[in-house]
Amino acid sequence: MTNTLLHVLAWTSGSLVSAELLGYWLHRLLHSGVIGFLSRNHMRHHLVLYGPLQEQRSNEYQDATNDDAVALGNIGVEWLIPAALLIAGALWLFHIFHVPWPYQLIYFTVTLGWSFLMFSWLHDVMHVEEIWLAHNRWLNRWFLSARNLHDIHHFALNDHGLMDKNFGIGFFVLDRIFGTFAVKPQQFNNVGFRAAQQRFRFVLCEVKKPIRESFERP
């Protein structure tokens, strides 16, 4: 009984770490523009809806997923395709190593559940005005700190036009480990902003002119 409990705790903990690690590196991939069609919705979120020169919160979350795009709720194809590949890879490894199905169930339940909670739900409510988490007596200090770090993620641009800070959502341990953590906003990088507009022009070309002009720097 004790060994079983330890195994369950180990698989649960490992699954949480796996979810954070995979989410962190996928988030970095979406910002790189290396695979353009994967970056499209995510960079629309970053350059059009909640750009570095715009307010980061609205009365309700502005979904970056277009009406005609493939999506699961508000989770776009840029997350769904890599997730499907990772699930297939995990199933293959579990089959090769003969992992018992209860541990597989724990892994997929925890990994997918935590990924949705952090990288979809929590991320989205960070962009909503007057969300209850900001006023909860037990969670508000953590939430406001994490939201501030996420605002920096939207603002900080390097000279290559990439947002390269604070890829975590609720927790930023991996940002500290991999050198992408920033606790204070930088001075606005005009060079980086122009580079971002050029690098992700495939996103901006899809946006109507009045909307595009609203986030261009004067």
N, C-alpha and C positions, 0 to 999 in steps of 0.2 A: 504493500500500500504506500509506504513512504517513498520507495523508488519510483512508483508510478507518478506520485505527486511531484517529485523532483523533475521527472521527465516532462510533465505537463508545463511546469513553471519554466523549464529550460526552453522548450519549444515556443512558449508564449513570448518569453523575453527575446529569443532569437528572431521571432517573426516581427516583433516591434522594431528591432534594429534593422532587419531586412527592409521593412517598409520605409523607414526613414532614409536608409542608404539609397534604395532604388529611386525614391521620390526626389532626393537631392540631385542625383546625377541625371535623371530625366529632366528635371527643371533646368539644369545647366545646359543640357542638349537643346531644349526648346529656345533658349536664349542665344544659342550660337549661330542659328541660321544655316547650319550645315545641311540640314534636310529641310528645304524651304517649305514644303507642304505641311510638315509637322509644326513648324514655327508660326505658321500663318495666324491661327486663331489666338495663340498666346501673345504674339507681338501686337496683334490688334488690340488686345486687352491693355498692353503696355504703352502703345504709342497713340492710340485713338481714344479709348474709353477712359483710361486712367493714366494718361501720359505724365511725364515728369513736370510739365508746366500746368497741370490741371489739378483740381480738387480731387483728393483720393477717396472721398466718400459721397454717396448720393442717398436718396431716400430709400431706394431699393437697388440691389446689385444689378449692374448693367452687364448682361451676359455677352461674352465675346463670341459665342457660338452663333453663327448666322442661321437664319430660319431654314435655309435650304441645305445646310451642312449635316453630315452624319454625326449624330451625338446621342449620348445616353443621358437624358435630362440635360444638365448644363455641363456635362463632361464631354469635351470635343474629341474628335478623331485623333488629335495630337497626343492625347493620353491613352485612348482606347487601343490604338495599334501597338504601341510599345508594351502596354499591359498584357495584351493577348499573347504577344511573343514571349514575354517573361513567364506567363502562366504555362505556356506550352513547354518552355525550357525547364521550368521547375517540375512539371509532371514527368518529363523525360528523365530527369535526374533522380526523382523519387522512385521511378520504375527501375532504373539501373541499380540503385542501392537498396531496393526492396524495403522502402520505408513503409511501416504499417499505416493503413488508411486513417486511423484516428489522429495520428500526428500530421498527416497531410491535411486533414480537415482543420486542425488547429492552425496550421501555417496559413492556409488560404483564407480562413475566416478572419484571423487577426491581421494579416498583411493587407488584405483588401479593405477590411473595415477601418483600420487605422489610416490607410492611404486616403480613403474617401473622407474620413473625419477631418484630417489635417489639410490635404491638398485640394479638397473641393469645398466642403461645408465651412470649415474655419476660415479658409482663404476668402471665400465669398462674403462672409459676414464682416470681415475686416473692412470691407468697402461700403458698409451700410451705416448710415447715421443712427445714433441712439440705439445701438444694439444692446440687448440686456446684459451681455457679458461685460460691458464697460461699467456697469453699475452694481454688479454682483459683489457682495462684500468679501467673498472668498476667492473669486477669480479675477476681479477687475485689475489688480496690480499686475498679475502675469499677463493678462490679455492686452492691457494698454501698452506694456513694454514690448510684447511681441508685435503688436500693430505698428508701433513706432519703428521697429526694425524693418517691418515689411514696407513701410512708407519709404525708408531709405533705399530699399531694394528697387522701388519704382523711380527713384530720383537719381541714384548714382550711376553715371556713365563713364566708361573709360574712353580714351582717345580713338578707339576702334569702333565706337558706337554700340558697345555691349554693356548691358546692365550686369555687373559682375560681383554684386555683394548680396549677402543675406538670402540665400536660396531656400533656407528652411522656412517653415510657416509658424508653427507654435513653439518649436525648439530649434536652437541654432548651434548645437554641439558640433555637427559636421562642418558648419561654416568655420568654426574655430579650428577644427582639425585640418581642414584643407585650405585655410588662409583666405576665406572669402567673407569673413565677419567684419562688419562695420557698425559701431555703436553711435556714431555721430554723422550727420549729413555733411557731404562735401560741398564746396562751392560749385555752383552750377557749371557744367562743362559744355560750353558752346561748341567747341570742336567735336566733342563726342556726340552731341545732339545732332549736328549736321551729318556726322558719319552714320548715325543710326538711321536717319531719314533716307540716306543713300543705300545703306546695307539692306534695309527692309522696305525698299520702295515697292516691292510686290504687294505689300500690305497696304501702303498708302494709296496706290493706284486704284484700289477697289473702293476707296472712300470718297463720297461725294464732296465737291469743292467746299461748300459752306462749312461742313464738319471738319475738313482738313485744315481750313484756315483758322479754326478755333484753337488748334493746338500748335500752330507754327509760332516760333519765337519771333517777336517783332525785331 
